[in-house]
């Protein structure tokens, strides 16, 4: 949603010295926030782990496979559980999952740390993989419908999750999971927008009066959807890619 110049309130104007003085105060808070995040990450690494059935069934590009195989021989696995609405056309698929998955591109850095990243789609392989191809995602992609009850172990199916696993030989363990805003770990767009004067421009943000906040939780101006589609679909359509999912 484009905000025309002059429509939105702007910050007060200050000289360079006054600007830098307030920025220095903020920088101290930013550094404290970073250190607190480091401490939380350290605590996360010390969580206990729970055994998971490595034979849990997945469907990949070569047919039936297992959770253990999804590690691709590496020691760790990061799995994003993609929400899927079976039978719906591309424009009615999950806008949030499209937003986050669109931002995971270069996996070589993850691989260098002996970790694999994969998408675990909660829908049929043929239909959902056509969506992956439409979106231009070059990521390992699996359907987990057959093993979902085992893998989620009582957690609600149909929600987005990030779940981390450790492989020790042929034994598999779950070491961490998160959902909802925890999935923002995949995101860089929000992180960059948070640095700008108007931020994410969403209704729930705490901003001064007059700041643009036109993005909300509804079909018209949902944060991840525009003109009836997930935002990330529009460049693919403009480039001529088909969104036919065969359904």
C-alpha positions in Angstrom: 0.0 0.0 0.0 1.8 3.1 -1.2 1.6 6.2 0.9 1.9 9.4 -1.2 4.4 11.9 -0.1 3.0 14.5 2.3 0.1 12.2 3.5 2.0 10.9 6.6 3.3 12.6 9.6 7.1 12.8 9.9 9.5 13.0 12.8 10.6 16.4 14.1 13.7 17.9 12.4 16.9 18.2 14.5 20.5 19.1 13.9 23.1 16.3 13.5 24.3 16.6 17.1 20.8 16.3 18.7 20.0 13.4 16.3 23.2 11.5 17.2 22.6 12.0 21.0 19.2 10.4 20.8 20.5 7.6 18.5 23.3 6.9 21.0 20.7 6.4 23.8 18.8 4.1 21.5 21.9 2.2 20.6 22.5 1.3 24.2 19.1 -0.3 24.3 19.7 -2.1 21.0 22.9 -3.6 22.4 21.2 -4.7 25.5 18.5 -6.3 23.4 21.2 -8.1 21.3 22.9 -9.4 24.5 19.6 -10.6 25.9 18.9 -12.4 22.6 22.3 -14.1 22.9 21.5 -15.3 26.4 18.1 -16.7 25.3 19.9 -18.5 22.4 22.3 -20.0 24.9 19.5 -21.2 27.1 17.8 -22.7 24.0 20.9 -24.7 23.2 20.7 -26.2 26.7 17.1 -27.5 26.4 16.6 -31.2 26.8 15.6 -33.2 23.7 12.9 -35.7 23.1 13.1 -38.8 20.9 11.1 -38.7 17.6 10.4 -41.6 15.3 12.9 -41.2 12.5 10.9 -43.6 10.3 8.0 -41.1 10.3 6.7 -41.2 6.7 7.2 -38.2 4.3 6.6 -37.9 0.5 9.3 -36.2 -1.5 10.3 -35.7 -5.1 11.3 -39.3 -5.4 8.2 -40.7 -3.6 7.9 -42.1 0.0 10.8 -41.3 2.3 11.4 -40.7 6.0 12.2 -38.0 8.5 15.7 -39.5 8.9 16.2 -39.2 5.1 15.2 -35.5 5.2 18.5 -34.8 7.1 20.3 -35.4 3.8 23.1 -36.9 5.9 23.7 -33.8 8.0 23.5 -33.7 11.8 20.7 -31.2 12.2 17.4 -30.4 10.5 15.3 -27.2 10.5 11.8 -28.0 9.3 9.2 -25.4 8.4 5.7 -26.8 8.7 3.8 -25.1 5.8 0.1 -24.6 6.2 -1.9 -26.0 3.2 -5.5 -25.8 2.2 -6.1 -28.8 0.0 -8.2 -28.2 -3.1 -7.9 -24.4 -2.9 -6.4 -22.4 -5.8 -3.0 -20.7 -5.5 -4.5 -17.3 -4.5 -6.2 -18.9 -1.5 -3.2 -20.6 -0.1 -1.5 -19.3 3.1 -0.2 -15.8 2.8 1.9 -16.0 5.9 3.6 -19.2 4.8 4.2 -17.6 1.4 5.7 -14.5 3.0 8.2 -16.5 5.2 9.1 -19.2 2.7 9.9 -16.6 0.0 12.6 -15.2 2.2 14.6 -18.5 2.7 16.8 -18.7 -0.4 20.5 -19.4 0.0 21.0 -22.6 2.1 24.8 -23.0 1.7 25.4 -21.1 5.0 23.0 -23.4 6.9 24.6 -26.5 5.3 28.1 -25.3 6.3 27.0 -25.7 9.9 26.0 -29.3 9.3 22.3 -28.4 9.2 19.6 -29.0 6.5 16.6 -26.8 5.9 13.4 -28.4 4.5 9.7 -27.5 4.0 7.3 -29.9 5.5 4.0 -29.2 3.8 0.8 -30.2 5.6 -0.9 -31.1 2.3 -0.5 -33.5 -0.7 2.8 -33.5 -2.5 1.7 -33.2 -6.1 -0.6 -30.2 -5.5 1.7 -28.3 -3.1 4.9 -29.0 -5.1 3.2 -27.3 -8.1 2.8 -24.3 -5.8 6.5 -24.4 -4.9 7.4 -24.5 -8.5 5.1 -21.6 -9.3 6.7 -19.6 -6.5 10.2 -20.4 -7.7 11.4 -21.9 -4.4 14.4 -24.1 -4.8 14.0 -25.8 -1.4 13.7 -29.4 -0.2 9.9 -30.0 -0.2 8.0 -32.8 1.5 4.4 -33.7 2.2 4.0 -34.8 5.8 0.3 -35.6 5.9 0.9 -39.3 6.6 3.3 -38.7 9.5 1.9 -35.5 10.8 0.3 -37.0 14.0 3.7 -38.5 14.9 5.7 -35.4 14.1 3.5 -32.9 15.8 2.9 -35.1 18.9 -0.3 -33.4 20.1 0.3 -30.0 18.6 -2.4 -28.6 16.4 -2.2 -29.5 12.7 -2.8 -26.8 10.2 -0.6 -24.2 12.0 2.8 -22.9 11.0 5.7 -24.3 13.0 9.5 -24.2 13.0 10.8 -27.4 14.5 14.5 -28.3 14.9 15.9 -31.8 15.1 19.2 -33.5 15.9 20.3 -36.8 14.4 22.6 -39.1 16.4 23.3 -42.0 14.1 19.9 -43.3 13.1 18.2 -41.9 16.2 16.3 -38.6 15.8 15.5 -36.1 18.5 13.4 -32.9 18.6 15.4 -30.0 20.2 13.2 -26.9 19.8 10.0 -25.7 18.3 8.1 -22.5 17.9 5.0 -21.1 16.2 3.2 -17.8 15.5 5.6 -14.9 15.8 8.4 -17.2 16.6 8.4 -18.1 12.9 9.6 -14.5 12.2 13.1 -16.1 12.6 12.8 -16.8 8.9 12.1 -13.2 8.0 14.4 -10.4 6.9 11.8 -8.0 5.4 10.3 -7.2 8.8 13.8 -6.8 10.3 14.6 -4.2 7.7 11.3 -2.4 7.8 11.7 -2.2 11.6 14.7 0.1 10.9 12.7 2.6 8.9 10.8 5.6 10.2 7.4 4.1 9.5 8.2 0.5 10.4 5.9 -2.4 9.3 2.9 0.0 9.0 0.6 -2.4 10.7 -2.3 -1.6 13.0 -0.9 -3.3 16.1 2.4 -1.3 16.0 3.1 1.3 18.6 3.7 4.4 16.6 3.2 8.1 17.0 -0.2 9.6 15.9 -0.3 10.2 12.2 2.1 7.4 11.2 0.8 5.2 8.3 -0.6 2.0 9.6 -2.8 0.8 6.8 -1.9 -2.9 7.0 -4.2 -5.0 9.2 -5.6 -8.4 9.8 -8.3 -8.6 7.1 -8.5 -9.8 3.5 -8.2 -6.4 1.9 -5.0 -5.1 3.6 -3.6 -8.2 5.4 0.1 -7.8 6.1 1.0 -10.6 3.7 -1.8 -10.3 1.1 -2.6 -7.6 -1.6 -5.4 -7.5 -4.1 -6.7 -10.9 -3.2 -3.4 -12.8 -3.3 -0.3 -13.4 -1.2 2.0 -10.5 -2.1 4.8 -12.8 -3.2 2.6 -14.3 -6.0 2.3 -11.1 -8.0 5.9 -11.0 -9.4 5.6 -14.6 -10.4 2.4 -13.9 -12.3 3.9 -10.8 -13.9 6.9 -13.0 -15.1 4.5 -15.4 -16.8 4.5 -18.3 -14.4 1.4 -20.5 -14.2 -0.4 -20.8 -10.8 -2.4 -23.9 -11.9 -2.1 -26.4 -9.1 -3.9 -29.1 -10.9 -6.9 -29.0 -8.5 
